[in-house]
Amino acid sequence: MSNYTAPLKDMMFVLTELAGLDKVAALPGYEEASLDVVEAILDESARFTGGVLAPLNRPGDEEGAKWADKAVTMPKGFKEAYAQFVENGWNALSGNPEHGGQGLPKVVSAAVQEMWKSSNMSFSLCPLLTLGAAEALELAGTDAQKAMYLPNMVSGKWTGTMNITEPQAGSDLAAIRSRAVPQGDGTYRIFGQKIFITYGDHDMAENTIHLVLARTPDAPEGVKGISLFVVPKFMVNADGSLGARNDTFCVSIEHKLGIHASPTCVMALGDNSAPSRVPPAAWPSSAIPTSAAC
């Protein structure tokens, strides 16, 4: 069994003596981030990461994520640990209160996330991608997109990904070929393949919201012609319930050195009779946060 003991004394020293926690707590909206509250949060996070996540680290790496029939199954214990993670509110720690988040300073969340990563890197990559996708939606999504997706992404009930890299392009975004074809009703259908998609599929959450880079038919060449689309694994109905399965599937997972419990997926979009369908809002490349990572 893997052991992990969070360095709480060091973390509190950094927060109080270097990061100026008292000054952060004086900022509007952060008044609840008092010293005693932050200490209690870090203490509880240390118990969770040391008692729940760390024991799964080695067996998760030994078992690894499994792929079959276009679906990924996580190692034993990961699904249950993720359910506890969401129930305890860890994913929502620094989330916007407008979408159900706790609104704590990101400097506090950073210390907690350090515990996730140190105790179980494979597990931590799932919320890492979800938080990044949620932040992109928060910064550049429409009001309708925020209302439809963010509450469940902030809570962690739904996870998120960034679908960027393609086999022929690598890190050269100008060379991506994924197509977004308008359907005349305000929606698009996405055709293409993406590689190295962290947590592109898994069985820990009921839905995954993919943010996918693609080009519309009249898009200019190069990065200026790239748009970002919201592509849910399961379509979301107007009342927030889950609808039909979208044509966005994991067709394989990478065999890699290390973090075997983190599924690095090859994603195929639009290969079947019902190509990946997305809501109407395509974001121009100028609106894509440059810090987004796949």
C-alpha positions, 0 to 999 in steps of 0.5 A, a space after each residue: 500500500 502506498 503511504 502519503 502524509 501531507 506536509 501540513 506544517 510546510 503548507 501552512 507556512 507557505 500560505 501564511 508567511 509567503 502567500 499572505 493568506 491574511 491579505 487574501 482573506 481580506 479581499 471581497 468574497 474571500 472573507 471566510 478563508 480565515 486561518 482556522 477554516 483553512 487549517 481545517 480544510 487542509 487537515 481534512 484534505 490530508 485525511 482524505 488523500 492519505 486514507 483514500 487516494 494514497 492506498 489506491 495509488 500502487 494497486 491502481 497503477 498495477 491494474 491500470 485502466 482497461 479498454 473494451 468495446 469503446 469504453 474504459 473501466 477504471 481500476 478497482 476502488 477508483 469509482 468509489 473514491 471519486 464518488 466520495 471525492 465529489 460528495 465531500 465537495 473537493 472538486 468545488 473548493 474554488 469554484 464560482 458560487 454562482 455555479 455551486 462552488 465554494 468560492 475559496 481562494 485558488 491559493 487554498 485550492 492549490 495546496 489541496 490539489 498538491 495533496 491529490 497529485 502527491 498521493 495519487 497522480 493518476 486519480 488527480 488528473 481527472 479533476 485537473 482536466 475537469 477544472 480546466 474545462 470548467 474554467 474555459 467555459 467560465 471565461 468564454 462560454 455563453 450564458 446558456 452553456 454555463 447554466 447547462 454544464 457548469 453546475 455539474 462540472 463544478 461539483 464534479 458530478 460531470 467530468 471534463 476534457 480538452 480534445 486538442 492533439 491530433 495524430 498528424 498534427 502533434 502540438 501544431 494546432 495550425 495542422 488540425 483537421 477535425 471538421 465542424 459541419 453546421 446542420 442548419 438548425 444551430 448545431 454542428 456535427 464534429 468529424 475527426 480524431 484526437 489523441 492523448 486525451 486524458 480521461 477521455 472516457 471512464 466509468 467514474 461519472 455519468 457524463 463527460 463534457 469534451 471541449 473540442 478544437 475543430 474547423 468550420 467549413 469556411 474557416 481560414 487556414 492556421 490557428 485563426 481558423 480554429 473554434 472550440 466546441 462543447 461536445 458532451 458524451 451524453 447529450 443534455 436535455 433542456 431540463 438538465 437530464 441526460 439524453 442520447 449517447 453522442 458519437 464521441 468514443 474512445 477507440 483505444 487507450 495508450 500503453 505508457 510508462 507510469 500513471 497506468 490508472 489514468 486513461 490516455 485516450 484516442 477519441 473518434 468523433 463522427 465515425 458512426 451514423 450519428 456524428 458528434 453533435 454540439 450546441 451552436 456556440 463555436 468560439 473563435 481561437 481568440 477566445 480560447 484560454 492559452 493555458 488550456 492543456 490536453 
